[in-house]
């Protein structure tokens, strides 16, 4: 088992320090996840401004995290590399729009960083996250267990919060996972949902919530945030911090994370044990027939898209 020695120097790099990258950096500093936080961006003035601003955060909260500007080559030697470049969402944008442009961004970043340090964990945040994680997994040269995407982690947190508000209970008491391909086709595993270990349909009154309505509200919330303020940053920034903390501190948290599925030859979200070496193992979650059918349909579409991309390259 990997050492839990948290006194060792740990370094996290963030590639792309716009609003999403900056929010992730802010959350990582507040939680004192890493000894050093390396910021990388092709816009050097923006990068340097973020370094100064975020350094003030570290000083103010006595985080102990050193924030500095870095190159892609320096980033590739870090414990974790978080790629947010290309994650900007626009009003009315679908998950597949600008696909080729975003693939080109990931390819350029990968090429600039190679070769990676052998133990580096690569975390993709940019959308469409499952497609880009699949692409990064194929081209990074890292083991599949060390390439992951934020996937449906934030969706799962969001849905638990929405249900908690409807039912008048604490979100931390709810175990409910959103799985599959992040976006319109993601699947809620209602058949496994529990409240303090009690099945949701037995723990809560049947008239207290409508599963279909809640699942739709969860999917639509991203678009509502984008329509109101232009982009999403704080929620995903917090999610990135939690994912990185589970890795750096070898906490073995179980999170729905996008990672490689050999039977499909692509990445999508299933629960995993997340530790110092990345994906420790996948937790196989049984689903009812409808959930399984919806999951297969979702993944088939992603797999077909990847096949077209491979053919056209």
C-alpha positions as CSV (number, residue, x, y, z in Angstrom):
1,X,0.0,0.0,0.0
2,X,1.3,3.5,-0.8
3,X,2.7,5.6,2.0
4,X,0.4,8.0,3.7
5,X,3.2,10.4,4.6
6,X,1.7,13.8,4.0
7,X,4.9,15.6,4.9
8,X,6.5,14.8,1.6
9,X,6.6,17.6,-1.0
10,X,3.6,17.3,-3.3
11,X,3.0,19.2,-6.5
12,X,-0.1,19.8,-8.5
13,X,0.0,21.6,-11.9
14,X,-3.0,23.3,-13.4
15,X,-2.9,23.8,-17.2
16,X,-5.2,26.7,-18.1
17,X,-5.8,29.3,-15.4
18,X,-8.9,31.0,-16.6
19,X,-12.0,31.0,-14.3
20,X,-12.2,27.2,-13.9
21,X,-8.4,26.8,-13.4
22,X,-8.3,29.7,-10.9
23,X,-11.3,28.4,-9.0
24,X,-9.7,25.0,-8.7
25,X,-6.4,26.6,-7.5
26,X,-8.3,28.6,-5.0
27,X,-10.0,25.5,-3.6
28,X,-6.8,23.6,-3.5
29,X,-5.0,26.4,-1.6
30,X,-7.8,26.7,1.0
31,X,-7.7,22.9,1.6
32,X,-3.8,22.8,1.7
33,X,-3.8,19.8,-0.6
34,X,-0.3,20.4,-2.1
35,X,3.0,21.8,-1.1
36,X,3.4,23.5,-4.5
37,X,0.8,24.7,-7.1
38,X,2.2,25.2,-10.5
39,X,0.2,27.4,-12.9
40,X,0.6,27.0,-16.7
41,X,-1.1,29.0,-19.4
42,X,-0.2,30.2,-22.9
43,X,-1.4,33.7,-21.8
44,X,1.6,34.5,-19.7
45,X,0.2,37.8,-18.4
46,X,-2.9,36.0,-17.1
47,X,-0.8,33.2,-15.6
48,X,1.5,35.7,-13.8
49,X,-1.5,37.7,-12.5
50,X,-3.2,34.6,-11.2
51,X,0.1,33.6,-9.5
52,X,0.2,36.9,-7.6
53,X,-3.4,36.9,-6.7
54,X,-3.5,33.3,-5.5
55,X,-0.2,33.7,-3.6
56,X,-2.0,36.3,-1.6
57,X,-4.7,33.7,-0.8
58,X,-2.0,31.3,0.4
59,X,-0.4,33.9,2.6
60,X,-3.8,35.1,4.0
61,X,-5.0,31.6,5.1
62,X,-1.6,30.3,6.1
63,X,-2.1,27.4,3.6
64,X,1.6,26.6,3.2
65,X,1.0,26.1,-0.5
66,X,3.6,27.8,-2.7
67,X,2.1,29.1,-6.0
68,X,4.4,29.7,-8.9
69,X,4.4,30.0,-12.7
70,X,5.7,27.0,-14.6
71,X,6.2,25.5,-18.1
72,X,4.5,22.4,-19.5
73,X,7.7,20.4,-19.0
74,X,7.7,21.3,-15.3
75,X,4.1,20.4,-15.0
76,X,4.6,16.9,-16.4
77,X,6.8,16.1,-13.4
78,X,4.1,16.8,-10.9
79,X,2.1,14.4,-8.8
80,X,-1.1,15.5,-10.5
81,X,-1.7,17.5,-13.7
82,X,-5.2,19.1,-14.0
83,X,-6.1,20.1,-17.5
84,X,-8.8,22.8,-17.6
85,X,-7.7,24.4,-20.8
86,X,-10.6,24.3,-23.3
87,X,-13.2,23.9,-20.6
88,X,-14.9,27.2,-21.3
89,X,-18.6,26.7,-22.0
90,X,-20.6,29.1,-24.1
91,X,-24.3,29.9,-24.0
92,X,-26.1,27.4,-26.1
93,X,-23.1,25.2,-26.6
94,X,-23.6,21.4,-26.7
95,X,-21.0,18.9,-25.4
96,X,-19.9,18.0,-29.0
97,X,-19.5,21.4,-30.5
98,X,-16.0,22.5,-31.1
99,X,-15.0,18.9,-30.6
100,X,-12.0,19.0,-33.0
101,X,-10.7,22.2,-31.5
102,X,-10.8,20.8,-28.0
103,X,-9.1,17.6,-29.1
104,X,-6.4,19.7,-30.8
105,X,-5.9,21.6,-27.5
106,X,-5.5,18.3,-25.5
107,X,-3.1,16.9,-28.1
108,X,-1.0,20.1,-28.0
109,X,-0.8,20.0,-24.2
110,X,0.1,16.3,-24.1
111,X,2.8,16.8,-26.7
112,X,4.2,19.8,-24.8
113,X,4.4,17.8,-21.6
114,X,5.8,14.4,-22.8
115,X,7.4,12.5,-21.4
116,X,5.5,12.4,-18.1
117,X,7.1,11.4,-14.8
118,X,6.1,7.8,-14.3
119,X,3.8,8.4,-11.3
120,X,2.0,11.4,-12.7
121,X,-1.8,11.4,-12.5
122,X,-3.6,13.2,-15.4
123,X,-7.0,14.7,-14.5
124,X,-9.1,16.0,-17.5
125,X,-11.7,18.6,-16.7
126,X,-12.4,20.2,-20.1
127,X,-15.6,19.1,-21.9
128,X,-16.7,16.9,-23.5
129,X,-14.9,15.3,-20.6
130,X,-15.3,11.6,-21.4
131,X,-14.3,12.0,-25.0
132,X,-11.2,14.1,-24.1
133,X,-10.3,11.7,-21.3
134,X,-10.5,8.8,-23.7
135,X,-8.3,10.7,-26.2
136,X,-5.8,11.6,-23.4
137,X,-5.6,8.0,-22.2
138,X,-4.7,6.8,-25.7
139,X,-2.0,9.5,-26.3
140,X,-0.4,10.4,-23.0
141,X,1.7,7.2,-22.6
142,X,0.5,6.9,-19.0
143,X,-1.1,3.7,-17.6
144,X,-4.9,3.8,-17.8
145,X,-5.2,3.9,-14.0
146,X,-3.4,7.3,-14.0
147,X,-5.6,9.1,-16.6
148,X,-9.0,10.2,-15.3
149,X,-11.7,12.7,-15.9
150,X,-13.9,14.7,-13.5
151,X,-16.8,12.9,-15.2
152,X,-20.1,12.8,-13.3
153,X,-18.6,13.6,-9.9
154,X,-20.1,17.1,-9.7
155,X,-23.4,15.8,-11.1
156,X,-23.6,13.3,-8.3
157,X,-22.9,15.9,-5.6
158,X,-25.4,18.3,-7.2
159,X,-28.2,15.7,-7.4
160,X,-27.7,14.7,-3.8
161,X,-28.0,18.3,-2.9
162,X,-31.2,18.8,-4.9
163,X,-32.8,15.7,-3.4
164,X,-31.7,16.7,0.1
165,X,-33.4,20.1,-0.3
166,X,-36.6,18.5,-1.5
167,X,-36.7,15.9,1.3
168,X,-35.5,18.1,4.1
169,X,-32.5,15.9,5.0
170,X,-28.7,16.3,5.0
171,X,-27.0,15.7,1.6
172,X,-24.2,13.8,3.4
173,X,-26.8,11.2,4.5
174,X,-27.6,10.4,0.8
175,X,-25.8,7.9,-1.3
176,X,-26.8,8.5,-4.9
177,X,-24.6,8.2,-8.0
178,X,-24.8,9.7,-11.5
179,X,-22.9,7.4,-13.9
180,X,-22.1,7.0,-17.6
181,X,-21.2,9.6,-20.1
182,X,-21.4,13.1,-18.6
183,X,-24.2,15.3,-20.2
184,X,-27.6,14.6,-21.6
185,X,-27.2,10.8,-21.6
186,X,-25.9,10.4,-18.1
187,X,-27.6,7.8,-15.9
188,X,-28.9,8.2,-12.4
189,X,-28.5,4.9,-10.4
190,X,-31.8,5.3,-8.5
191,X,-32.0,1.5,-7.9
192,X,-29.0,1.8,-5.6
193,X,-29.9,5.1,-3.9
194,X,-30.0,5.1,-0.1
195,X,-30.6,7.3,2.8
196,X,-28.3,6.2,5.7
197,X,-28.3,2.7,4.1
198,X,-32.1,2.5,3.7
199,X,-33.3,2.4,0.1
200,X,-34.5,5.8,-1.0
201,X,-38.0,4.6,-2.0
202,X,-38.5,3.2,1.5
203,X,-36.7,6.0,3.4
204,X,-38.6,8.9,1.8
205,X,-42.3,9.4,1.2
206,X,-43.2,8.6,-2.5
207,X,-44.7,12.0,-3.0
208,X,-41.7,13.9,-1.7
209,X,-39.8,13.8,-5.0
210,X,-40.0,12.7,-8.7
211,X,-36.9,10.9,-9.9
212,X,-37.3,12.0,-13.5
213,X,-37.8,15.6,-12.6
214,X,-34.8,15.6,-10.3
215,X,-32.5,14.0,-12.9
216,X,-33.6,16.6,-15.5
217,X,-33.1,19.4,-13.0
218,X,-29.6,18.2,-12.3
219,X,-28.7,18.1,-16.0
220,X,-30.3,21.5,-16.7
221,X,-28.6,23.3,-13.8
222,X,-25.3,23.7,-15.7
223,X,-27.1,25.5,-18.6
224,X,-28.9,27.7,-16.1
225,X,-25.6,28.7,-14.5
226,X,-24.0,29.4,-17.9
227,X,-27.0,31.4,-19.0
228,X,-26.8,33.5,-15.8
229,X,-23.1,34.1,-15.4
230,X,-21.4,32.8,-18.6
231,X,-19.5,29.8,-17.2
232,X,-19.3,27.3,-14.3
233,X,-16.3,27.6,-12.0
234,X,-16.8,27.3,-8.3
235,X,-18.6,24.0,-8.2
236,X,-16.1,22.2,-10.5
237,X,-13.2,23.9,-8.7
238,X,-14.4,22.4,-5.4
239,X,-14.8,19.0,-7.1
240,X,-11.3,19.1,-8.5
241,X,-9.9,19.8,-5.0
242,X,-11.8,16.8,-3.5
243,X,-10.5,14.5,-6.3
244,X,-6.9,15.7,-5.9
245,X,-7.1,15.4,-2.1
246,X,-8.2,11.8,-2.3
247,X,-5.2,11.1,-4.6
248,X,-2.5,13.1,-2.7
249,X,-3.6,11.8,0.8
250,X,-4.4,8.3,-0.4
251,X,-7.8,8.5,1.1
252,X,-9.4,5.7,-1.0
253,X,-12.6,7.7,-1.4
254,X,-15.2,6.1,-3.7
255,X,-16.2,8.6,-6.4
256,X,-17.8,8.4,-9.8
257,X,-14.9,9.2,-12.0
258,X,-14.4,8.9,-15.8
259,X,-11.8,6.2,-16.5
260,X,-11.0,3.6,-19.1
261,X,-13.4,0.7,-19.6
262,X,-11.6,-2.0,-21.7
263,X,-14.8,-3.6,-22.9
264,X,-15.8,-0.4,-24.5
265,X,-12.4,1.0,-25.4
266,X,-13.4,4.4,-24.0
267,X,-13.7,6.4,-20.7
268,X,-16.9,7.1,-18.8
269,X,-17.9,7.3,-15.1
270,X,-18.3,4.4,-12.7
271,X,-17.5,4.4,-9.0
272,X,-13.8,4.0,-8.3
273,X,-11.6,3.7,-5.3
274,X,-9.3,6.7,-5.7
275,X,-5.9,6.8,-4.1
276,X,-2.3,7.7,-4.5
277,X,-1.7,5.7,-7.6
278,X,-4.9,6.9,-9.3
279,X,-7.7,4.4,-10.0
280,X,-7.2,1.6,-7.4
281,X,-10.1,-0.3,-8.7
282,X,-13.6,0.1,-10.2
283,X,-16.5,-0.6,-7.9
284,X,-19.1,-2.6,-10.0
285,X,-22.5,-1.1,-9.2
286,X,-25.5,-3.3,-10.1
287,X,-28.2,-1.4,-12.1
288,X,-31.8,-2.3,-13.0
289,X,-32.7,-3.2,-16.6
290,X,-33.7,0.3,-17.7
291,X,-30.5,1.9,-16.2
292,X,-28.3,-0.7,-17.9
293,X,-30.0,-0.1,-21.2
294,X,-29.7,3.7,-20.9
295,X,-26.0,3.3,-19.9
296,X,-25.3,1.0,-22.9
297,X,-27.0,3.4,-25.3
298,X,-25.0,6.3,-23.9
299,X,-21.7,4.6,-24.1
300,X,-22.4,3.2,-27.6
301,X,-22.7,6.8,-28.9
302,X,-19.4,7.8,-27.3
303,X,-17.7,4.7,-28.6
304,X,-19.0,5.4,-32.2
305,X,-17.8,9.0,-32.0
306,X,-14.3,7.9,-30.9
307,X,-14.2,5.4,-33.8
308,X,-14.9,8.2,-36.3
309,X,-12.2,10.4,-34.7
310,X,-9.7,7.6,-34.9
311,X,-10.6,6.9,-38.5
312,X,-10.3,10.6,-39.5
313,X,-6.9,11.2,-37.8
